[in-house]
């Protein structure tokens, strides 16, 4: 019986992956052995978050949707480090290990940069460089010169990176569950306007459940900041399954501003305030405003194209890094 189930799962995987378009090969980020080890760490945790933690807060029809989900976490899927997707027809949710590992590394890098006063712009230049430069870049931590096990070296980095990863994954899992719940169609079957409406509906589903969980989607701010460095409409950028729009982010910001205290667990009220939730909403809206400005998007793409390994790895030596940045981008800064 288990053999039949495994074969069925493989068939379903093939159905989902057939809808994807291969763009770039990201094998330079992690070795197959690294992803296999990471899969052993992440898979059980993500399954528990979705089917145990999140399940407690789902209502009747939403819980029925969850019960028909097949969660796929392939360790050998290299298509895109930002790839999370769902197929409503097959009830599949695709959460590749590569994407989770990449998100985890971004969370650690953000926490490290905050702790030691590094220039966060380099982190997002790195994301843009993955798409728009011709360089074969390593994973975020070595590229940005962050220690491989930075979370073990500093309690702040450990705490903040875990909070970012947890809340970002909760938002992403709920967003994908929203696609399944509303039985959204694949992008190859609908118009761009319909796709944007589906994304907004999945976002709102995620925000409603996060409000019940009293979980602030602060990690989603990091996620949106990173994804906003990409543009699916220009040559060289991989096809995105979740293109961001200004309206989409403004709607999320509006949800956060509505009774912001709902997103704070009682145990966190001494550490997090409604004002902090509103500040996160302001940041998400700011990202949305950038997305609405084509000149700014062109500026970000050009920065990514020009970013060098030396520039990316020097973010934690501010004076030297700022001088290198000015030399590299002086014509863009004018």
SVG drawing of the C-alpha trace seen along z (x, -y; Angstrom):
<svg xmlns="http://www.w3.org/2000/svg" viewBox="-17 -63 55 65">
<polyline fill="none" stroke="black" stroke-width="0.4" points="0.0,0.0 2.8,-2.4 4.4,-1.7 1.2,-2.6 1.0,-5.8 4.6,-6.7 4.0,-6.2 0.9,-8.3 2.8,-11.1 5.5,-10.9 2.8,-11.3 1.3,-14.3 4.8,-15.9 5.2,-15.5 1.9,-17.1 2.8,-20.1 6.3,-20.5 5.1,-20.2 3.4,-23.6 6.8,-25.2 9.3,-26.8 12.9,-26.1 14.8,-29.4 18.1,-29.2 20.2,-26.5 20.9,-27.4 23.1,-24.5 25.9,-26.9 24.0,-27.8 24.1,-24.5 25.4,-21.0 23.1,-18.1 24.5,-16.8 23.7,-20.1 20.1,-20.1 19.7,-16.5 20.8,-17.3 18.6,-20.4 15.6,-18.3 16.1,-16.0 15.9,-19.1 13.2,-21.1 10.7,-18.6 9.3,-17.3 9.2,-20.8 7.3,-22.3 4.8,-19.4 4.2,-20.0 3.7,-23.7 1.1,-23.1 -0.8,-20.1 -0.5,-20.8 0.2,-24.4 -1.8,-26.1 -4.5,-23.4 -5.6,-24.5 -6.8,-27.9 -8.6,-26.8 -12.4,-26.8 -14.6,-24.1 -14.1,-24.5 -10.5,-25.6 -9.7,-22.5 -11.3,-20.4 -9.0,-22.0 -6.0,-21.2 -7.1,-17.5 -6.8,-17.1 -3.3,-18.7 -0.3,-16.6 2.8,-18.4 5.8,-18.0 9.3,-18.9 11.8,-17.7 15.5,-18.1 16.6,-17.9 14.5,-20.7 16.8,-23.5 14.5,-25.7 14.3,-28.8 15.3,-29.8 12.0,-31.7 9.8,-28.8 6.7,-28.0 3.6,-27.0 0.3,-25.1 -1.9,-23.2 -5.6,-23.3 -6.6,-20.6 -4.2,-18.0 -4.2,-19.4 -0.5,-19.8 1.7,-22.2 5.3,-22.5 7.8,-23.7 11.3,-22.8 14.1,-22.4 16.2,-24.8 13.7,-27.6 13.4,-27.0 17.2,-26.8 17.6,-30.0 14.9,-31.8 16.6,-30.5 19.9,-31.9 18.3,-35.3 16.8,-35.4 20.2,-34.7 21.9,-37.3 19.3,-39.9 19.7,-39.2 23.5,-39.3 23.4,-42.5 21.1,-44.1 23.2,-42.8 26.5,-44.1 25.4,-47.3 26.1,-46.0 24.7,-47.6 21.5,-45.7 21.5,-47.1 24.1,-44.5 21.7,-41.7 19.2,-42.9 21.8,-43.7 22.8,-40.0 19.2,-38.9 19.1,-41.2 22.5,-39.9 21.2,-36.3 18.8,-37.3 20.5,-40.1 24.3,-39.5 26.2,-36.9 28.2,-35.8 27.7,-32.4 27.2,-33.5 27.4,-31.2 24.6,-30.9 23.7,-34.1 25.9,-33.4 29.3,-33.0 28.4,-35.6 27.8,-38.2 30.6,-36.9 28.3,-35.9 29.6,-32.9 28.1,-29.6 26.6,-28.9 26.1,-32.5 23.0,-31.6 25.2,-29.6 27.6,-32.5 25.1,-35.1 21.8,-34.8 20.3,-37.8 21.0,-36.4 19.5,-33.0 16.3,-34.5 15.6,-37.1 16.4,-34.7 14.1,-32.1 11.3,-34.6 11.8,-35.8 11.8,-32.3 8.8,-31.1 6.6,-34.0 7.7,-34.0 7.0,-30.3 3.6,-30.6 2.6,-33.3 3.9,-31.4 2.2,-28.1 -1.1,-29.9 -0.9,-31.8 -0.5,-28.5 -3.3,-27.0 -5.4,-30.0 -4.8,-29.1 -6.0,-25.5 -9.0,-26.7 -10.2,-29.0 -9.4,-26.4 -7.4,-28.9 -6.4,-28.1 -2.9,-27.9 -1.4,-31.1 -1.3,-29.4 -5.1,-29.3 -6.0,-32.9 -5.2,-36.5 -2.6,-38.6 -5.5,-40.6 -7.1,-37.3 -3.7,-36.1 -3.3,-39.3 -6.8,-38.9 -5.9,-35.3 -2.7,-36.4 -4.6,-39.1 -7.2,-36.6 -4.6,-34.1 -2.9,-36.9 -6.1,-37.8 -6.7,-34.2 -3.2,-34.1 -3.8,-37.3 -7.1,-36.2 -5.6,-33.0 -2.5,-34.8 -4.8,-37.2 -6.4,-34.2 -3.0,-32.8 -2.0,-36.2 1.2,-35.8 2.7,-39.0 3.9,-38.4 7.1,-40.3 9.1,-37.7 6.9,-38.4 8.4,-41.9 11.8,-40.3 10.3,-38.0 8.6,-40.8 11.8,-42.9 13.8,-40.1 11.2,-39.2 10.8,-42.9 14.3,-42.8 13.1,-40.6 11.0,-41.4 9.4,-38.7 8.8,-40.9 12.5,-41.6 15.0,-39.3 17.2,-37.3 14.7,-37.1 13.2,-33.7 9.5,-33.4 7.8,-34.1 4.9,-32.2 4.0,-35.0 4.8,-38.4 4.3,-41.2 2.2,-44.3 1.9,-47.5 -1.8,-47.0 -1.2,-43.5 1.2,-44.9 -1.0,-47.9 -3.8,-45.5 -1.6,-43.5 -0.5,-46.7 -4.1,-47.8 -4.9,-44.5 -2.0,-45.0 -3.2,-48.5 -6.7,-47.2 -6.6,-46.2 -2.8,-45.7 -3.0,-44.4 -4.7,-41.2 -1.3,-40.1 0.4,-40.1 0.3,-37.0 -0.2,-37.8 3.2,-36.4 4.8,-38.9 3.1,-42.0 6.2,-43.2 8.3,-42.8 6.0,-43.8 3.6,-46.7 0.8,-47.7 3.1,-50.5 5.6,-47.9 3.0,-46.1 2.1,-49.4 5.8,-50.1 5.9,-46.7 2.8,-47.8 4.5,-51.0 7.6,-49.0 5.4,-46.7 3.6,-49.7 7.0,-51.3 8.0,-48.3 4.8,-48.5 5.4,-52.1 8.9,-51.1 7.3,-48.4 5.0,-51.0 8.0,-53.1 9.5,-51.6 12.5,-53.9 13.3,-52.6 12.9,-49.0 15.4,-49.7 17.8,-51.2 17.6,-48.0 18.1,-45.8 21.2,-47.7 22.6,-47.6 22.2,-43.8 23.9,-43.6 26.9,-45.5 27.3,-44.0 30.6,-42.3 31.5,-39.6 33.9,-42.0 31.1,-44.6 28.6,-42.1 31.1,-40.6 32.2,-44.0 28.9,-45.1 30.1,-44.7 33.0,-47.1 30.8,-50.2 33.4,-52.9 35.2,-50.7 32.0,-49.3 30.4,-52.8 33.4,-53.9 33.3,-50.8 29.6,-51.3 30.0,-54.9 32.7,-54.0 30.7,-51.2 27.4,-53.0 28.3,-56.7 26.6,-57.3 23.4,-55.6 23.4,-57.6 23.5,-60.9"/>
</svg>
